[in-house]
Amino acid sequence: MHKIIDPAILYFGTPVVLVSTLNEDGSPNLAPMSSAWWLRYSCMLGFDASSKTPANLLRTGECVLNLASADMVDKVDRLALLTGTNPPPPHKNRWGYRYEPDKFGTAGLTPIASERVAPPRVLECPVQLEAVLDDARPFGEKDPKYAGLNAPLAIEVRVIRVHVDERLIAAGYPNRIDPTKWQPLIMNFRQFFGLGNILHPSRLSEFPEEAFKPRERLKTGTTGTA
Ligand SMILES: Cc1cc2nc3c(=O)[nH]c(=O)nc-3n(C[C@H](O)[C@H](O)[C@H](O)COP(=O)(O)O)c2cc1C
């Protein structure tokens, strides 16, 4: 039997992304987040508007989306309850956050140069997506339940360079990621999880992945959004 409940959060399980941006003084900031999803080469990021990452992203227009693998969980957890905002906003103070200017050092992660954007990539992350800002808007602000609170931001970024650990590349397909080799770290409500194995053959995967490429779509006249 289903029950009607009123949960405080609806975080049903999404991958953990470490977003790197540059601070005003040129030093890097790094923030764990998981309100992220992708369509085509664009990604929507959901951020508390008081965080340093959206401020950096809106000011500089650039970031790197570093995808954490399940085996990075201890390093990711070291980034929790930290902010690059100094001083932290009142709600974060109350929740036990502290200002940390050296997130890479605190987590034991290594910054390496990106190719097309200024913020660094995270060496230890098997997937590193260099991205630029396309759009940002308040999110969920029409919900009367949250009246009086600052709205979070939905930030749309566009991936312009994809770096992938070669061990994740599918045999015989130089531009495909093998989903059986990619083991993302998942935040499910506020706990860390990994993925299990393939559950069932997928009918959606019966046509070639390359059908999604824009050139292929134009060639075949399949221009609608899928
Ligand atoms: C695994 C994980 C996932 C998180 N997901 C989000 C998220 O999706 N959106 C968000 O605003 N904060 C999220 N947080 C909290 C941010 O990391 C936190 O607000 C942090 O202070 C942001 O850093 P910054 O202020 O330096 O940008 C998450 C934290 C952890 C540990």
The ligand as an ORCA input file, in Angstrom:
! r2SCAN-3c Opt
* xyz 0 1
  C      27.727     14.209     -2.784
  C      27.195     15.612     -2.653
  C      26.234     16.068     -3.526
  C      25.751     17.381     -3.442
  N      24.828     17.822     -4.367
  C      24.501     19.125     -4.393
  C      23.673     19.642     -5.420
  O      23.262     18.929     -6.330
  N      23.384     20.978     -5.417
  C      23.863     21.810     -4.430
  O      23.579     23.024     -4.469
  N      24.648     21.342     -3.434
  C      24.984     20.036     -3.396
  N      25.817     19.569     -2.410
  C      26.293     20.525     -1.394
  C      27.447     21.389     -1.955
  O      28.596     20.593     -2.123
  C      27.698     22.568     -0.991
  O      26.657     23.508     -1.142
  C      29.049     23.228     -1.160
  O      29.206     24.162     -0.123
  C      29.236     23.916     -2.501
  O      30.564     24.387     -2.539
  P      30.890     25.873     -2.983
  O      30.123     26.805     -2.077
  O      32.384     25.997     -2.793
  O      30.471     25.992     -4.401
  C      26.263     18.256     -2.441
  C      27.224     17.779     -1.545
  C      27.689     16.468     -1.636
  C      28.732     15.993     -0.660
*
